């Protein structure tokens, strides 16, 4: 959904309410758990957040409170949404002089207690999103070397409007990944 000015809270809530009834906009729901399907752009971005169990706990807390979306040009609607399958959110983006709202729903939550230990979520696009695909946000703790990492793994394919401005839409995806890595690093270091 495109808007020439920042949408009101009422507009955002109406948008989210309508999207809650929609199905995912792609058939390979859950594929980010293992391997991206063919025919999609694949992006993986990763940053070391620090070391130790305390850092991992701060990183998990940052995921639970959607800190990976704290950047000046993005607003998550709403960051108090619980991290559980079926939760629907909108990503409000300010770019090129207008605003867009993109609807996503949590597909699954990651809580692996093996080696490495991992926590996070994956969300998938709904019909009112500029792209089709899935994005997984995880933090992991490698007990052997005590390192803590933040990882974004995504597969996507542009819908009609994004395809018409393909180089710009890919640039926005790359900017989001870079800014998300920095947002998580800041969230973990400032606590």
Secondary structure, DSSP 4 states (H G I P E B T S, - for coil): -EESSPPPHHHHHHHHHHHTTPPBSSS-TTGGGT-PPTTSEEEEEEEEEEESHHHHHHHHHHHHTTGGG-BTTEEEETTTS-SSTT-EEEEEEEETTEEEEEEEEEEEEEEE-SSSEEEEEEEEEBSSSSEEEEEEEEEEEETTTTEEEEEEEEEEEE-HHHHHTHHHHHHHHHHHHHHHHHHHHHHHHT-
